[in-house]
């Protein structure tokens, strides 16, 4: 039986991986191993390891890396990476997986991939080939690609980019987005159910906001969030549902700004550390627009037929549907952007847009490869020159 170890460090990533994890767990050909880390064990981010266990999964190894008392800066992030590298080495030594599955581009996932590389464990990487010029996640993502043996990008353009990085074409599979597949597969709550669940009224002036730090660029996270909050202060007719940012460098400035906004606007705003995948998608289906700089605004939201306001450079370079409106991070640009995405013309465009990340049977296609691909063929990699 093939032992497949899935690594997860955030609520969003777990939501994307959970269906694939279920397939691995329920198959007679594979044994699921789960290694959880980073935000999953932080009270500040909702102790989301509980969501994993509530879904019936066993966390085989825990790799806690966050120092709750440390400053939210680059030095602390690097120390977290060092703790992660050590923790993953111990986890892999004990679990002895045949393959490690990772998703995306976060710093703790870089540590998970580096440990697997050195310990000669094949890596299957989901969501490679994207470009996000406004964050150091971009370099991390491409680095993980070079450490991995099997690749599952979400569009054909991203597949070509992974091959351009020197990966063998027959190991690169365009499978679409797990997040878009979740929208089709997960039975979502009705408007009344989700309003009762989150204790918040959703109307045609309600927006869903997720705002993360831009880790590359000329402005600080504090400057960005202050401009954004100033714009929301002027738009007094909007009701706002916040999901809190990930544990990126500078995220505490965003958390503090959101909490202050809610204290001043409790009648029209509420924040959640983690909604969980079902509640998050259920809220998304009911709101008028999604606002911020999260990848979900570009990847999942278009499949609901609602507009996205994508702010700043964090997602710059990523493919986007015509329902996504891009604006700068300054207050005036955000105000204009809010007017656009709340307009009737933008809502009509969103209803007829095509989502470039949509593809059938995403999780099934990934599982088919990771459960059957000959492991002995993954011992070495050969650089693929695109002029071949």
Helices and strands as residue ranges (DSSP letters): E 2-8, H 11-26, E 30-37, G 38-41, G 43-45, H 49-54, E 61-63, H 74-95, E 99-103, H 107-118, E 122-126, H 137-147, E 150-152, H 156-164, G 169-171, H 178-185, H 191-198, E 206-210, H 221-234, E 239-243, H 251-264, E 269-272, H 276-286, E 289-292, H 296-299, G 301-304, E 307-311, E 324-327, H 331-341, H 344-352, H 362-372, G 375-378
